[in-house]
């Protein structure tokens, strides 16, 4: 009987911890995807006006993106942060990063991919 109670207690604790983890991750993940989609739209608008993508995300504000994105730098790792790289081919790579729980990265996938954002992370 004690073994059954211990197992049920452990299962209950696991469910409670998982629900806390999901809600925190879910908020940051949703924020990253929302801001990421805004960045994608701004990048496309910038390209339609200038004929090419910008060299940095800061070039999007304020004309194409009302609120500047929080770019990942060694001195700035709080919240949802973005990494943007202009590729030699003229395309770009866009990734957002967030911590808690663990360290997580989500990268925009090419058009036509099964998932829009590919996310991975570790503890």
Secondary structure, 3 states (H helix, E strand, C coil): CHHHHHHHHHHHHHHHHHHHHHHHHHHHHHHHHHHHHHHHHHHHHHHHHHCCCCCCHHHHCCCCCCCCCCECECCECCCCEEEEEECCCCCEEEEEEEECCCEEEEEECCCCCCCCEEEEEEC
